[in-house]
Amino acid sequence: MRFHLLGLILMASVAAPAAAQRNDPIDRRVDRLEQQLRAVQRRVFPDGNSQFVEPEIRSQSGPAAGGNLSGDALSSLNARVDAIEAQLRGLTGLIEESGNSSRQAEAQIGRLRADFGARLDQLEARPRPAAEPPAAAPPGRQPAAAEPAAATTRSAAAAEPSVADSAEEAYNAGFRLWNERRYAEAQAALEAAATRFPSGRWISWTRNLQGRAYLDDDKPATAARILLANYQDNPRGERAADSLYYLGQSLTRLNRRAEACRVYDELAQVYPQMRAEIRRRIPQARTDARCESGN
């Protein structure tokens, strides 16, 4: 967090070599403290909107030679030191408050992710209608053996990624299938690509497109699980922000609108530099999810 780093800057700036400071007149030492405090305030409040008042109390008689101060000069220096100490206490409180807010936000995000996982488990655990049994063969005849259609599709879809020489080629093979709306084949191809190339730049692209392939195939619960995992496991990936956006789309499709709105909020908070295309889509996505306000 910015304020944690500034706390270290603050400690370093006020901890100048003691021996050198003791050799300076007290007036010069107070001036140095004021300069350091103003430098810290400029770092904490770069826009100039500081809630603190800079100490500008000056000695009326100027610095005294040899360090001997008159009563008025000593009172002026005491007032300046008091002002510096008050500002340091205020900045310290601000840093502590920022750290506490950061910890609370991280805890809330953790609960949000755990809640998503539990809800997706419940959705996927719902029983599905049983497939109708195949029609009985006429007496005296045996049905010809045939490879299941689903297995054939998976084998054919995985064949191209399995011979790809790089993660990019394997991703492109899945992309072509997705672009042709052959979603089941794309899902299998992208799973094969992710299994063969589980790390590196292209894994973020592969898992994101796999989630989209399930979403486009009207399987939002599975899509949500893949997209959430891609964001959680690889938050610095090139398509992590995209996965958060499509996670919100999946939750909206599942009629989990409140959760979708929270996802869009997190997207804006974690990835302010998201792709322009995703940013352009967010207002409509928030409208579809019936979010109260946009970001």
C-alpha positions as CSV (number, residue, x, y, z in Angstrom):
1,M,0.0,0.0,0.0
2,R,1.2,3.5,-0.7
3,F,0.9,4.7,2.9
4,H,3.0,1.7,4.2
5,L,5.8,2.8,2.0
6,L,5.4,6.4,3.0
7,G,5.6,5.3,6.6
8,L,9.1,4.0,5.9
9,I,10.0,7.2,4.1
10,L,8.8,9.2,7.1
11,M,10.9,7.1,9.5
12,A,13.9,7.4,7.3
13,S,13.6,11.2,6.8
14,V,13.3,12.1,10.5
15,A,16.1,9.7,11.4
16,A,19.0,11.7,10.0
17,P,22.4,11.1,11.6
18,A,22.2,12.2,15.2
19,A,25.8,13.3,15.5
20,A,25.5,15.6,12.5
21,Q,22.3,17.2,13.8
22,R,23.7,17.8,17.3
23,N,26.5,19.9,15.7
24,D,24.0,22.3,14.1
25,P,22.3,25.1,15.9
26,I,18.8,24.2,17.1
27,D,17.2,26.6,14.7
28,R,18.8,24.9,11.8
29,R,17.7,21.5,13.1
30,V,14.1,22.6,13.4
31,D,14.2,24.0,9.8
32,R,15.5,20.6,8.6
33,L,12.7,18.8,10.4
34,E,10.1,21.1,8.8
35,Q,11.6,20.6,5.3
36,Q,11.5,16.8,5.8
37,L,7.9,16.9,7.0
38,R,6.8,19.0,4.0
39,A,8.5,16.5,1.7
40,V,6.6,13.6,3.3
41,Q,3.3,15.5,3.0
42,R,3.9,16.2,-0.6
43,R,4.4,12.4,-1.1
44,V,1.3,11.6,0.9
45,F,-0.8,14.3,-0.8
46,P,0.6,14.8,-4.3
47,D,-2.4,16.8,-5.3
48,G,-1.8,19.4,-2.6
49,N,-5.0,18.5,-0.7
50,S,-3.2,18.1,2.7
51,Q,-5.5,18.1,5.7
52,F,-2.5,19.3,7.8
53,V,-1.2,22.9,8.2
54,E,2.4,23.3,7.7
55,P,4.3,24.8,10.6
56,E,5.4,28.3,9.6
57,I,6.2,29.8,13.1
58,R,9.5,31.7,12.8
59,S,11.8,33.0,15.4
60,Q,11.5,36.8,15.7
61,S,15.1,37.3,16.6
62,G,16.6,34.8,14.2
63,P,19.1,32.0,15.0
64,A,21.2,32.9,18.0
65,A,25.0,32.5,17.8
66,G,26.5,29.6,19.6
67,G,23.1,28.1,20.3
68,N,22.2,30.6,23.1
69,L,18.4,31.4,22.6
70,S,16.4,34.2,24.2
71,G,13.1,33.5,25.8
72,D,11.1,34.5,22.8
73,A,13.3,32.5,20.4
74,L,13.0,29.4,22.6
75,S,9.2,29.8,22.8
76,S,9.0,30.1,19.0
77,L,11.1,27.0,18.5
78,N,9.0,25.0,21.0
79,A,5.9,26.0,19.1
80,R,7.4,24.9,15.9
81,V,8.5,21.5,17.4
82,D,5.0,21.1,18.8
83,A,3.5,21.7,15.4
84,I,5.8,19.2,13.8
85,E,5.0,16.5,16.4
86,A,1.3,17.1,15.9
87,Q,1.6,16.6,12.2
88,L,3.7,13.5,12.7
89,R,1.1,12.0,14.9
90,G,-1.6,12.9,12.4
91,L,0.4,11.2,9.5
92,T,1.0,8.2,11.7
93,G,-2.7,7.8,12.4
94,L,-3.5,8.2,8.7
95,I,-1.0,5.4,7.8
96,E,-2.4,3.1,10.5
97,E,-6.0,3.8,9.4
98,S,-5.0,3.1,5.7
99,G,-3.4,-0.2,6.7
100,N,-6.5,-1.3,8.7
101,S,-8.7,-0.4,5.8
102,S,-6.5,-2.4,3.4
103,R,-6.6,-5.4,5.7
104,Q,-10.4,-5.2,5.9
105,A,-10.7,-4.9,2.1
106,E,-8.5,-8.0,1.6
107,A,-10.5,-10.0,4.1
108,Q,-13.7,-9.0,2.3
109,I,-12.3,-10.1,-1.1
110,G,-11.3,-13.4,0.5
111,R,-14.8,-14.0,1.8
112,L,-16.2,-13.0,-1.6
113,R,-14.0,-15.6,-3.4
114,A,-14.9,-18.3,-0.9
115,D,-18.6,-17.5,-1.2
116,F,-18.4,-17.8,-5.0
117,G,-16.7,-21.1,-4.8
118,A,-19.3,-22.5,-2.4
119,R,-22.2,-21.3,-4.6
120,L,-20.7,-22.7,-7.7
121,D,-20.3,-26.1,-5.9
122,Q,-24.0,-26.0,-5.1
123,L,-25.0,-25.1,-8.7
124,E,-22.9,-27.9,-10.2
125,A,-24.1,-30.4,-7.6
126,R,-27.7,-30.1,-8.8
127,P,-28.9,-33.4,-10.3
128,R,-29.3,-33.4,-14.1
129,P,-32.0,-35.1,-16.0
130,A,-31.1,-38.7,-16.8
131,A,-30.5,-39.5,-20.4
132,E,-33.1,-41.7,-22.1
133,P,-32.0,-45.4,-22.5
134,P,-31.2,-46.4,-26.1
135,A,-33.8,-48.2,-28.1
136,A,-33.7,-52.0,-27.8
137,A,-32.2,-53.8,-30.8
138,P,-34.5,-56.2,-32.7
139,P,-34.4,-59.8,-31.5
140,G,-31.6,-61.8,-33.0
141,R,-29.5,-58.8,-34.0
142,Q,-26.8,-57.1,-32.0
143,P,-26.1,-53.4,-32.3
144,A,-22.9,-52.5,-34.1
145,A,-20.2,-51.2,-31.8
146,A,-19.5,-47.5,-32.3
147,E,-17.3,-44.9,-30.5
148,P,-19.4,-42.5,-28.4
149,A,-19.9,-39.2,-30.3
150,A,-18.6,-37.1,-27.3
151,A,-15.4,-39.1,-27.1
152,T,-14.9,-38.7,-30.8
153,T,-15.3,-35.0,-30.5
154,R,-12.8,-34.8,-27.6
155,S,-10.3,-36.9,-29.4
156,A,-10.4,-34.8,-32.6
157,A,-10.4,-31.5,-30.8
158,A,-7.3,-32.5,-28.7
159,A,-5.4,-33.8,-31.7
160,E,-4.4,-30.4,-33.0
161,P,-3.1,-29.0,-29.6
162,S,-1.3,-32.2,-28.9
163,V,1.0,-31.7,-31.9
164,A,1.4,-28.0,-31.4
165,D,5.0,-26.9,-30.9
166,S,4.2,-24.0,-28.6
167,A,1.6,-22.7,-26.2
168,E,0.6,-20.0,-28.6
169,E,-0.1,-22.5,-31.4
170,A,-2.1,-24.7,-29.0
171,Y,-4.2,-21.6,-28.0
172,N,-4.7,-20.6,-31.6
173,A,-6.0,-24.1,-32.4
174,G,-8.6,-23.7,-29.6
175,F,-9.4,-20.2,-30.7
176,R,-10.2,-21.3,-34.3
177,L,-12.7,-23.8,-33.0
178,W,-14.3,-21.3,-30.6
179,N,-14.4,-18.7,-33.4
180,E,-16.3,-21.3,-35.6
181,R,-18.7,-21.8,-32.7
182,R,-17.7,-25.4,-32.3
183,Y,-17.8,-24.9,-28.5
184,A,-17.5,-28.5,-27.3
185,E,-14.5,-29.0,-29.4
186,A,-13.0,-25.7,-28.3
187,Q,-13.5,-26.6,-24.7
188,A,-11.6,-29.9,-25.2
189,A,-8.9,-28.3,-27.2
190,L,-8.2,-25.6,-24.7
191,E,-8.2,-28.0,-21.8
192,A,-5.6,-30.1,-23.7
193,A,-3.6,-26.9,-24.4
194,A,-3.7,-25.9,-20.7
195,T,-2.7,-29.4,-19.6
196,R,0.3,-29.5,-22.0
197,F,1.4,-25.9,-21.3
198,P,0.4,-25.1,-17.7
199,S,2.6,-22.1,-17.2
200,G,3.8,-19.1,-19.1
201,R,2.2,-16.2,-20.8
202,W,-0.5,-18.1,-22.7
203,I,-2.0,-20.0,-19.8
204,S,-4.0,-16.9,-18.9
205,W,-5.3,-16.6,-22.4
206,T,-6.1,-20.3,-22.7
207,R,-8.1,-20.5,-19.4
208,N,-10.0,-17.3,-20.1
209,L,-11.1,-18.5,-23.6
210,Q,-12.0,-21.9,-22.2
211,G,-14.3,-20.2,-19.7
212,R,-15.8,-18.1,-22.5
213,A,-16.3,-21.3,-24.6
214,Y,-18.4,-22.8,-21.8
215,L,-20.3,-19.5,-21.3
216,D,-21.1,-19.3,-25.0
217,D,-22.2,-23.0,-24.8
218,D,-24.8,-22.0,-22.2
219,K,-22.9,-23.6,-19.3
220,P,-22.4,-20.6,-17.1
221,A,-21.7,-22.5,-13.9
222,T,-18.8,-24.3,-15.4
223,A,-17.7,-21.1,-17.0
224,A,-17.8,-19.3,-13.7
225,R,-15.6,-21.8,-12.0
226,I,-12.9,-21.7,-14.8
227,L,-12.9,-17.9,-14.9
228,L,-12.7,-17.5,-11.2
229,A,-9.8,-19.9,-11.0
230,N,-8.0,-18.1,-13.8
231,Y,-8.3,-14.8,-11.9
232,Q,-7.4,-16.3,-8.5
233,D,-4.5,-18.5,-9.7
234,N,-2.9,-16.0,-12.0
235,P,-4.0,-12.4,-11.1
236,R,-1.1,-10.9,-13.0
237,G,-2.0,-12.8,-16.2
238,E,-2.8,-10.9,-19.3
239,R,-6.4,-12.0,-19.4
240,A,-7.1,-12.0,-15.6
241,A,-9.1,-8.8,-15.9
242,D,-11.1,-10.3,-18.8
243,S,-11.8,-13.4,-16.7
244,L,-13.3,-11.1,-13.9
245,Y,-15.5,-9.5,-16.5
246,Y,-16.8,-12.8,-18.0
247,L,-17.2,-14.1,-14.4
248,G,-19.7,-11.3,-13.9
249,Q,-21.4,-12.2,-17.1
250,S,-21.7,-15.9,-15.9
251,L,-23.1,-14.9,-12.5
252,T,-25.7,-12.6,-14.2
253,R,-26.7,-15.6,-16.4
254,L,-27.1,-17.6,-13.2
255,N,-29.3,-14.9,-11.8
256,R,-26.6,-14.1,-9.1
257,R,-26.9,-10.4,-9.8
258,A,-25.6,-9.1,-6.5
259,E,-22.5,-11.2,-6.8
260,A,-22.0,-10.1,-10.4
261,C,-22.1,-6.4,-9.2
262,R,-19.5,-7.2,-6.6
263,V,-17.3,-8.8,-9.3
264,Y,-17.6,-5.7,-11.5
265,D,-16.6,-3.5,-8.4
266,E,-13.6,-5.6,-7.8
267,L,-12.7,-5.5,-11.5
268,A,-12.6,-1.7,-11.4
269,Q,-10.7,-1.7,-8.2
270,V,-8.0,-4.3,-9.0
271,Y,-7.6,-3.5,-12.7
272,P,-8.0,0.2,-13.4
273,Q,-5.9,-0.2,-16.5
274,M,-8.1,-2.9,-18.0
275,R,-8.4,-3.2,-21.8
276,A,-10.5,-0.5,-23.5
277,E,-12.9,-3.1,-24.9
278,I,-13.7,-4.5,-21.5
279,R,-14.1,-1.0,-20.0
280,R,-16.5,-0.1,-22.8
281,R,-18.7,-3.1,-22.0
282,I,-18.9,-2.6,-18.2
283,P,-21.7,0.0,-18.2
284,Q,-24.1,-2.3,-20.1
285,A,-23.0,-5.3,-18.0
286,R,-23.8,-3.4,-14.8
287,T,-27.2,-2.5,-16.2
288,D,-27.9,-6.1,-17.1
289,A,-26.9,-7.1,-13.5
290,R,-29.1,-4.3,-12.1
291,C,-26.2,-2.8,-10.2
292,E,-27.1,0.4,-8.2
293,S,-24.2,2.5,-9.5
294,G,-21.4,2.2,-12.1
295,N,-17.7,2.7,-11.7
